Amino acid sequence: MLKGFFNVPAPVNEPVLNYGPRSLERVALKAALEAGRAQQLDIPMYIGGKEVRTNTKLEIRPPHDHKHLLATFSEGDASHVTAAIDAALAAKADWENLAWEQRAAIFLKAAELIAGPYRAEINAATMLGQSKNAYQAEIDSACELIDFLRFNVEYMTEIYKQQPPVSGKGVWNRVEQRPLEGFVFALTPFNFTAIAGNLPASAAMMGNVVVWKPAYTQIYAANVIMKIFKEAGVPDGVINLIYVDGPVAGEVIFNHPDFAGIHFTGSTKVFQNIWQTIGTNIHKYKTYPRIVGETGGKDFVLAHPSANADVVSTALVRGAFEYQGQKCSAASRAYIPASLWPAVKANMQRDITSFKIGPVEDFENFINAVITEVSFDKLAKYIDAAKTDEGVEIVAGGNYDKTKGWFIEPTVLKVEDPYYVTMCEELFGPVLTVYVYEDDKFDEILEVVDKTSIYALTGSIISQDRYAIEKATTRLRNAAGNFYINDKPTGAVVGQQPFGGARGSGTNDKAGSMINLLRWVSPRTIKETFDPPKDYRYPFLAKEV
């Protein structure tokens, strides 16, 4: 084994390419999109280094072009979950005993592969499989995933460097950071390819072995991530990628004695059910499992009467409608003072009217499709209900069409009731609900913002009044784990804004920071005494002379 205290390359955020006309990256991405559409992949599971296929084939179709078949994938069953766990545990000893710098090198290589030869492919896969436009794919599947890998390596070294500051005379105190005793289950969502890559990678980086189950609607890009991990040198069995129905996977995993932790992003209901199951089964496990989850939000923008109307409207249209509102951080409720509302309304109507809606392959389209027909139907139901409610005004949008893809027009609702259903429930789509308050009711509206939702993920205050900013920052301290001043509530950057929320939004373990990686290690304190006592007697026991 090599000997040395090694410094890792200093992490920097990956520059975002702009994909402007005639740019090299645009040409490469267009070619990757064409290549993706020109073939139909047969995507396997990856268990213990083997490509595993089954007779149960499910289809992957672009949300914006649901008549086109991109790929099929093999759906597994309980036996594949067991096989993945066995493969992970078989790989555990060698992986956790591998020197940390070797693990670091693997994931740093993965970052470089994404930044270079795989950039167009992983972005194209995200665009085709999840209906993200070129810019949204670039900041997600390229830049954010690269940043997770690079910064997490730095955070790993910082964790290992943390040692007891004092060793008494004749004593050496030290702390070892062990991987968890068992395997980690990574359960990842459709909406961010970066999250799908980071949840298994961050646990594996700290020496853990992982069973990874992505959302079915993200498998097309997950397959590319796995190709990158394999090329980067992740050993067989360290990360096992399976496609199994959630309850089927849970029945095996949450009853296994070696279950050591879950890294989750998804719905609050699913996470609560998982937590309840783990609690019920707690006596079955060798160790108390780590439960780490981010579960969505009902994110707010609060404008003060001093705010600039252009700033407010831009924050709203970007925050609410980028990636069709399918970000857990997306602005979905807004509180606008009456004096600003006419200008903000006019600005939003102007901007939304200018949006082009359609497939991702046309780079002029700002809005693409929502992820599935189930999501489409749910959103259409809420929009239809709003149209018939006398207390709701359709300010913009309100239309939808599933003929070719799952297209929902960006929609702005103005409500008379600040607790109207779309102000409270997470819709996960391009629907923004606005409540207009009287300018002198700012203090009261702070209370409404804080109490409206079970979630506490992101939120923003837009104001030119520093007293109002301070008041909102203090009063809303528990309403958002990521709080923005004079900006939209989306777009957290790894290494700059660690991400996570509390209340119904999750455990707030802050992906993109050392805090998250600390959840995937179990420290052991070691005290070594160089000249140990040879007699039990203490001086105070001596007789008086």
Disulfide bonds with the S-S distance in Angstrom:
none
